[in-house]
Amino acid sequence: MNFENSFSFISLFLKADFVVKFVIIILIAASVYCWAIIIEKYKLFKKINLTSSIFEEQFWSSKSADSLFKKIKDYNEDPMVNVFKAGMDFMIKNKSRSAVTQERIIQTLNSAIDKELENIESKLTFLATVGSTAPFIGLFGTVWGIMNSFQSIAISKNTNLAIVAPGIAEALFATALGLLAAIPAVVAYNKFISDSRKYSTRLENFSQSFISIT
């Protein structure tokens, strides 16, 4: 296929300046990684919402917290289960029921919740970073490409649009890629942060229920 006079994505990339090519590669790589994170987090939230619902049913239907703890002792794929196990581990090691111990149980559960949320929200900062910087990276590629187009005009002393159109197209392609990377990243970041806050509330409610029955 002849890309010389084509305005396809491939031809625009091949004809682009080195700096513009570098910008395009960065934006494409960032976009691909963002989508990998989006798919991973979508599956994660779908999974933990299901497994936590199953665990909550087991928790309330179990005869005792000790029997449930023994039953799920080796299971660690659900954040709520891990919070429960952290609380049970502490209680087994500290048989005293003093006010100090009760306060330490609360601290243990809160620490376990923070740890689980940190794992859940890992990599989300990358989505936020791409969402805020990708348009500016694309804009840099655009400005650089337009500068090259004006240099072509100065060298050729020809203001014909056909002379500068390819360079401008390459430049605008960088901006388009910047937006293509940023928009899904911002939307996904906002959604997953919202999902994380909802799940955080769910964990906090569970920890309060756990404390009230122990």
C-alpha positions in Angstrom: 0.0 0.0 0.0 1.3 3.5 -0.9 1.2 5.7 2.2 2.9 8.7 0.6 -0.3 10.6 -0.2 -2.5 8.9 2.4 -3.9 10.4 5.5 -4.3 7.0 7.3 -3.1 6.6 10.9 -0.1 4.5 9.7 0.9 7.0 7.0 0.6 9.9 9.4 2.9 8.1 11.9 5.4 7.1 9.3 5.7 10.6 7.9 5.8 12.3 11.3 8.9 14.0 12.8 10.9 12.0 15.3 9.6 14.0 18.2 6.0 13.6 17.1 6.6 9.9 16.6 7.9 9.7 20.1 4.9 11.5 21.5 2.6 9.2 19.5 4.3 6.1 20.8 4.1 7.4 24.4 0.4 8.1 24.1 -0.4 4.8 22.4 1.5 2.9 25.1 -0.2 4.9 27.9 -3.6 4.2 26.3 -3.0 0.5 26.0 -1.8 0.3 29.7 -4.9 2.3 30.8 -7.2 -0.1 29.1 -5.4 -3.0 30.7 -5.9 -1.4 34.1 -9.6 -0.6 33.3 -10.3 -4.3 32.4 -8.4 -5.5 35.5 -10.2 -3.2 37.9 -13.6 -3.9 36.3 -13.1 -7.6 36.9 -11.8 -7.0 40.4 -14.8 -5.0 41.6 -17.2 -7.5 40.0 -15.4 -10.3 41.8 -15.1 -8.8 45.2 -18.7 -7.5 45.3 -19.8 -11.1 44.6 -17.4 -12.8 47.0 -18.1 -10.3 49.8 -21.8 -10.8 49.4 -21.3 -14.6 49.7 -19.1 -14.1 52.8 -21.6 -11.8 54.5 -24.3 -14.5 54.1 -21.9 -17.0 55.6 -21.0 -14.6 58.4 -24.6 -14.0 59.5 -25.6 -17.6 59.1 -22.6 -19.1 60.9 -23.0 -20.5 64.4 -20.0 -18.6 65.6 -17.2 -16.4 64.4 -14.7 -19.1 65.5 -16.3 -21.8 63.4 -16.4 -19.5 60.4 -12.8 -18.5 60.9 -11.7 -22.1 60.9 -13.7 -22.7 57.8 -12.1 -19.9 55.7 -8.7 -19.7 57.4 -6.8 -20.5 54.1 -9.0 -18.3 51.9 -7.5 -14.8 51.2 -9.0 -13.7 47.9 -11.6 -11.4 49.3 -10.9 -8.1 51.1 -13.8 -8.6 53.6 -12.6 -12.0 54.5 -9.1 -10.6 55.1 -10.5 -7.9 57.4 -12.4 -10.6 59.3 -9.3 -12.8 59.6 -7.3 -9.9 60.8 -9.8 -9.2 63.6 -10.0 -12.9 64.5 -6.3 -13.3 64.6 -6.0 -10.4 67.0 -8.8 -11.7 69.2 -7.2 -15.1 69.4 -3.9 -13.7 70.5 -5.5 -11.3 73.0 -8.1 -12.9 75.1 -8.5 -9.9 77.4 -11.8 -8.0 77.0 -10.6 -4.7 78.5 -11.4 -1.3 76.9 -7.8 -1.0 75.7 -8.2 -4.3 73.9 -11.5 -3.2 72.4 -9.8 -0.1 71.1 -7.0 -2.1 69.6 -9.5 -4.4 67.9 -10.9 -1.3 66.2 -7.4 -0.1 65.2 -6.6 -3.6 63.8 -9.7 -3.7 61.7 -9.1 -0.1 60.4 -5.5 -1.0 59.5 -6.8 -4.1 57.7 -9.3 -2.1 55.8 -6.7 0.5 54.8 -4.4 -2.2 53.5 -7.2 -3.8 51.4 -8.2 -0.5 50.0 -4.6 0.3 49.1 -4.5 -2.9 47.1 -7.8 -2.2 45.5 -6.9 1.3 44.4 -3.4 0.4 43.2 -2.6 1.7 39.7 -5.6 4.1 39.8 -3.1 7.0 40.1 -1.8 6.0 36.7 -5.3 6.6 35.2 -5.4 10.0 36.9 -2.0 10.9 35.7 -2.8 9.9 32.1 -6.1 11.7 32.3 -4.5 15.0 33.4 -1.3 14.9 31.3 -2.1 13.1 28.0 -3.9 16.1 26.4 -0.9 18.3 27.1 1.5 15.7 25.8 -0.6 15.5 22.6 -0.7 19.2 22.5 3.1 19.3 22.7 3.3 17.0 19.7 0.8 19.2 17.9 2.8 22.4 18.5 6.0 20.7 17.4 4.3 19.4 14.2 2.9 22.8 13.4 6.3 24.5 13.9 7.7 22.0 11.4 4.9 22.9 9.0 5.8 26.6 9.2 9.4 25.8 8.7 8.4 24.0 5.5 6.6 27.1 4.4 9.6 29.3 5.1 12.0 26.9 3.3 9.8 26.3 0.2 8.4 29.9 0.2 5.2 28.3 -0.9 2.0 28.9 1.1 0.0 26.3 -0.8 -2.1 24.3 1.7 -0.9 21.1 0.0 2.6 21.7 1.3 1.7 22.1 4.9 -1.4 19.9 5.2 0.5 16.7 5.9 2.5 18.3 8.7 -0.7 19.8 10.2 -2.5 16.5 10.0 0.4 14.7 11.8 0.3 17.4 14.5 -3.5 17.1 15.0 -3.1 13.3 15.1 -1.0 13.7 18.3 -3.7 15.8 19.9 -6.4 13.3 19.0 -4.3 10.5 20.5 -3.9 12.6 23.7 -7.6 12.9 24.0 -8.1 9.3 23.1 -5.9 8.3 26.0 -7.2 10.9 28.5 -10.9 10.6 28.2 -11.3 6.8 29.0 -8.7 7.2 31.8 -10.6 10.1 33.5 -14.0 8.3 33.2 -12.6 5.0 34.5 -10.7 6.7 37.3 -13.9 8.5 38.5 -15.9 5.3 38.3 -13.4 3.1 40.2 -12.8 5.7 42.9 -16.6 5.8 43.4 -16.7 2.0 43.5 -13.8 2.0 46.0 -15.5 4.4 48.3 -18.7 2.4 48.2 -16.8 -0.8 49.0 -14.9 1.1 51.8 -18.2 1.9 53.4 -19.2 -1.7 53.1 -16.0 -2.8 54.8 -16.5 -0.3 57.6 -20.1 -1.4 58.2 -18.9 -5.0 58.3 -16.2 -4.1 60.8 -18.7 -2.4 63.1 -21.0 -5.5 62.9 -18.0 -7.7 63.7 -17.1 -5.6 66.8 -20.7 -5.6 68.0 -21.0 -9.4 68.1 -17.5 -10.1 69.5 
